[in-house]
Amino acid sequence: MYKKVERQALYVWVYSMKWKKKLQRYGTIYYSSPKMKYVMLYVNSSKASEVKKELVNKKYVKRVTVAHRKELDDHYVLKNKKSDELEE
């Protein structure tokens, strides 16, 4: 049966987009912005810190940031306007 692998998104800011192809060996490229010169890269959560350390040492990388999407609360409460008006 299929096991879900936890993944972590990394934003890799590069000096030039010609290095985008080299980043494919570290994970899955999900999005790239030629204008802002960054690549959104998904890696396994267990290896995220190792990959980040390795990428920071590369000449073509300005900086690497971790996406904080996992830390956000994904349970939202929708308010019904009619019920709020009746309570008041």
ABEGO torsion letter per residue (X at the ends): XBBBBBBBBBBBBBABAAAAAAAAAAEBBABBBAAAGBBBBBBBAAAAAAAAAAAAABAABABBBBBAAAABBABBBBBBAAAAAAAX
